[in-house]
Amino acid sequence: MSTELTMHDDIALSEPEAAKLLHKIGWHVLPMLFIVYLVAFFDRSVPLCTLVVNAPGTNTTRGL
């Protein structure tokens, strides 16, 4: 197994450099993915809450 990773003909990364780059990318990408996941989750859950609160036979003046 080679200790060098080549992405293109002119770019070569050693194992520690590649690990450092992946770590750096991870710290920038993962928080954004987490925020997008939370927004998608709340986007799906809020309409369900309104359906439960406004269900027939419930007292809607009481709120949550």
N, C-alpha and C positions, 0 to 999 in steps of 0.2 A: 504494500500500500504506500502510495506516495505521500510525502509530508507537505506537498504543495498543491493548492487548489488553483486551477486556472479557469477563469470565467471567459475570457476572450484571449486572443493572441497576445495582447499587450498588458494584460492585468494578471498578476500572480500573487496569491495570498498564502502565507504560511498558515499552519494549523492555529497558532495562537492569535494571529491577526484575523483569521476567519471567525474564530470563536468570539473575539472582541467585537467584530462587526455584527454578528448575529445577536449578541447581547445588547448592543446599542440599538439595533433595529427593533428588537423585542420591546425595549423600554419605551419606544416611540409609538409602536403599532398597537400593543396590547391595551393601553389605556383608552385609545380611540375605539377599539373593538368593544371594550367593556361599556363605554358610553352608548355606543350604537345598540348594543344588546339591551341595555336598560331602557332606552327610548322605545325600542320595539316591544319590550315587555309591557311597559306602561301604556303604550298605544293599544295593546290588546286587552289589558285588564280594566282600564277605565270604562269603556263601553259596557263591560260585563257588570261593573258596579252600578252603573246607572240603570241597567235592566233589573237588577235585584232591588234597588231602592224604589223604582217606579213600577214594581210588579203589581198586578191587580190584587186587590184585597189588602194592601199594605197602607199604612198611614203615611202619606208623603209629607205631611207637615212636620213630622218628627225628625226627619233627616237621617243621617247615619247614626 
